[in-house]
Amino acid sequence: MRAAVMRAVGQLLSIEDVPVPQIGPDEVLVETRACGICGTDLHILEGRGYVPALPHILGHEPAGVVAQVGADVSGLQAGDRVVPHLFFSCDRCYFCRLGRHQQCLNLKGILGVLCPGAFAEFFKAPAANLFPLPSSVPFSVGGLVADAVVTALHATKRAGIELRDSALVLGAGGVGQILIQILHAQGIPVAAIDRSEEKLRLAEKMGASLALLADDPDILSAVHHFSGTEGVSCVFNCVGTGSSMRLAADCVRRCGRVVVIGEEADHISLGTTEIAQRELEIIGSRNGTRQDTVEAIRLVASGVIKPFIAEQFPLEKINDAFDCMRKGALARLVIVVRE
């Protein structure tokens, strides 16, 4: 099969012929139709994130068609349209029994991150990790469910959003844009901050009532005026840098919540005295659960969430897609493996 292979950190991916994955009795072989590109892919490629064994096949936002099922698999058959939950878990530990498979203590792999992914004509996954994709949802959109949509949906649940809340999204990229749509659909007033005017215009179209450039000198007064108090009740940080955490703390009110989605290695200038005395809640949020995947598919199929795709590339042009991402793509980029 054709695959985009990562052979070294910082180098271009190479299109190669590699063996089709061999499946076990409880696994499924999926023919990849489309796969989104995420910031995590870029981090891995540049040596700023997870460290997979090389050579490696990236790609963790796929949608495709079942090509083959293992001997012990039931409920799936060749031709079924599917999207995966990324975390290949043990299904036995404390967190798996809670339904929090992304926190599995005996994690077997993360698709495209710590095991071979979907920038290839085929990928394999445990049958328990695959969920049906309605025919009304294009593969290019369906693939974004696996990470961008699930991550946004899970973050809103972690935040415990209520109707009286107001929200701020830091970083109006792929996940941020979907967060805005979910919050807007729930009737939550939402503001957005980003460095890109284009992304902010898109954020407004998706439901943001206020859109601010990150270097706006009046950013705090604008957020306070928007919230009607000393700050919003919840900030969703899709950036993850130290400076963005400082901004999040400045924009959230007392007793407010900061949900951390973006991941960077930065140290943050947010002291325990401030957290304790203002009674701030710092909440981590990682991808989502299997049940979140089911709900995310439903929200996309019903049109509540409409992921915006900036551009599509064939597999052979995947390095061009990464260049586009480095330059600050307006929204998600998708690799179309097979029409």
N, C-alpha and C positions, 0 to 999 in steps of 0.2 A: 504494500500500500504506500501511497505518497504521504509524507509527513514533513512538517517543519521541525528540524532537529536543532536543539541547543547543544553545542559541543564544548563551549567555553564561555565564561562570563565576559560580557562586553563585546562579544563578536556577533556578527550577523547570523541569523538562523539559516540553515541550509536545507533545501528541498531534496529529500532522499527517498529511495525505496527501502522500506523496512518491513519486517515480518508483521503480519496481522496478529493482534493479541490473541493468545489462547485462553479460552475461558474455562473456569472450574464449574462444578455441578450447580453452584448457587449464583453463578454470574451470567451476565448478558453481554453479548457483543452488539454494539450500536454503530450503525453507519452514520457518521457525522454529516449533517447538512449545513449547519452554520455554527459559528462559535465567536462570542464576543471577546474583545481584548480589554483587559482590566489593568488598572495601575499596578496590581500585584504582579502581573506578567512582566511589566517593565522593571519593577523592583528586582525580581528574580534574575532577569536577563542582565541587569547592571550590577548584580551582586549586592543589592541593598535590602534583601529580604530573606526568605527561606533559601536553604541551600540543598537542592535536590542532588541526587547522584547523577553524574553526567556520563554519557549523553542523556538528554532529557527532552520530552515533548511537553511543551506548555499547552495551556488552553483549558479553562475551567468554567466557561459559560456556553456550553453546547446545547443544541437540540438536534435530534436525529430520529432514525427509524431502526427499530429492532431488526437485526440481521440474523441472530442465532441466540438460542437460549440454552442454558445448562440443563443437565438431566434432572435436577431437583427443582427446577423453576416452574411455578404455576402462576397463572394470571397474566402472563405476558406471552406474546407470540410474534413471529416474524411479521413485519409490516406495521406494527404499532408505533405511533409517534410518541416520543418520550423526551423528558428533561430530567437531569439528575439532581439529587442532593449530594453535595460535594464531599461530605465527610464520611469516609468508609469506617464505620465503627464496629465495636465488638458486640453490641446489643445485649450485654450482660452486666456491665458495671453500673455503679450507682447513678451516674448521670445519664446513661442510656436508658435506664429504667424510668428516669424522670422525663424522658423524651427530649433531653438536651444532648443529642448525638454529637453536636459540634464540640462538646466538652468531654468526649469519651476519654477515659483513662488509658485505654489500650488501642488508641487510634491506629488503624491499619494503613491509612493513607488519606490524602486530600487530592482529588482529581486535578491533574495538571499542575499541582504544586509539589506534592511529595510522592506522587506516582504518575505514570504517563497520562497525558491529557488528550485534548481533542483538536489540536491543530494537526489533524491527521484524518485520513479517510475513515478510520474506525477507532473507537475506544471501547474499553470494557468497564463494567461497574457491577457491584452486587445488585441482584434483582430488587432487594429491599430499598435501594436508593433511587429507583426509577419510577417516575410518575407520568401518567398519560397527559399528552398535550392535545387539546382539541384541534380539529382540522381548520377551525376558523382563525387560529393564531399562526402567522408565518413563522417558519423556523428561525429566521433572523431575529425576530422579537422574542420567541419562546426561549431561546438560549439565554437571554438576559435575565430570565426568571431565576436561574440557578445561583446567581450571585447578586447582581445589582438590585433586583426587585425584592428578593428574599431578605437581603441585608437591610434595606430601607424599612420593610414591613416589620421585621424583628426589632429594629431600633425603636419604632413607635410603641411597640408592646413593652419593651424594657423601660420606656419613659413613663408608662402609665398615663398617657395623655387623656385629659378630660376636656369637656366642652368649654369650661371657663378658662382654659389655658391659652397662652400665646406662645409662639415658637419662633426660633431663629435657626436657619440652616447655614452653617459655615462651609462654603465650598459647594458651588452649584454645578458640579459635574454630573456624571452618570447617576450615582447613588443620590446625590443631593436633589437632582431634578425629580426623581421618583418620590423621595421624601416629601417634597413640596406638593406633589399631586395627592399623595395619601392624606397629608394634613389638611389640604384644601377640601378634599372630599369629606373629611370628618367635621368640617366647619370650623377649623382652627385658624385664626389669623396667623399668617406666617410671613416672616421677612427672610431675605437672603443676602449673604455677603460673598463676594467673589472678586478676583482680580481682573476678570474679563467682562467687558461691557456686553459682549455678545451673549455670554452665558446668563448674565443678569436679565437681558431682554427676554431670553427664552424662559427664565425663571418666572418672570411676570406673566408670560403667556400660560404657564402651567399653574398659576394661582397665587404667586407671591404678591402680597399687598405692598411690600416695600423691598426695593432692591438697591443695595449700597456697594460701591466700590471699596475694597479693603483699605485703600489709602485715603479715604475720605476723612478729613480732620474733624468733622462733626459727627462721626459715626455713633458715638455713645449717646449724644443728645438726641439723634434721630431715632435710635432704638428705644430710648426711654420715652420719647414722645409717642412712638408707635404702640408701645405696650401700655401706656397710661399709668405706669408705675415706675419704680426704679430700674426696671428691666423685665425681660421676658421670663416666663415661668420655666421654659425649657430651651436649651441650646443643643442642637445636634452638630457635633464637630466631625465633619467628613474629611478634614485636612490632617489633623493629628500632630502638627508641629507644636513646639513649645510656645511660639508666639500666638498660635491659634487658640491654645488653651488659656493663655492670659486674656485674650480678647473674649473668649467664651465666659470666663469668670467675671469680666467687667460688664458683660451684657446681660447676665442672668440676675434675677432679683434674689433677695434673701429667701432662704428655704427653697430655692430653685434647683433644677436638675441640669447637669451637663452630661449628655450621652456621647461617649467617645467611640467613634466608628473608624476614622482614619488612623493609620498606624505609621509612626515614624520613631526613630531612635532618640529623638530630642529629650533633654531634661526640661521639666516645666517649672516656671517661676510662680508656683501656686502653693503657698505655705499652709501647714496644718492649722495654724491659728486662724487664718481667713476661712478655711473650710469649716472649722468647728464653730467659730463665732457667728458666721453668716448662715450656718446650718445648711451648707451646700451638699448636694448629692452628686457624686461623680460615679457614673454608671458606664461600665464597659458593655459593648455589644459586638458580638462576633457572628457574622453570617446569619444563620437562622436554623430553625428546626425542620424536621421532615414535614410536620404539620404546617409550618409557615410556607413550605414549598407548595403544598396543596392549595392553600389560601391565595398565594401569589399567582398561581396559574388561573384561579377563578377571577381574581381582580383584573388580570390582563385580558382574559377572555371576555369579560363583561364590559370592558372599555373604561373601567374606573381608572386604571393605570395605562398610560400610553407611552411606553419607552421611546425616546427620540433617538434615532440612529443618524449620526452625522454622515457616515460614508461606509460603503461596503467594498471589500477587496477580495479577489481570488486568493487561494492559498499561496500561489506563486509570488504574489505581491505583498506577502506578510511583512517584510522588512520595510516596505514603503508605509504600511499601516503603523508600524512602531515609530517611524519618523514623524508621521502625522500626529501621533499621540505626544511625542516629545515637544512638538511645537504648540501644543495646547488645543487639541481637538475640541470642538464645541460640545460634543456629546459622545456617546458610545460609538466605537468602531467595531465592525463585524467582519469576520472572515467567512466567506461563503465557500465551503468545501465542495459541495455538490448541489447543483440547481434542483 
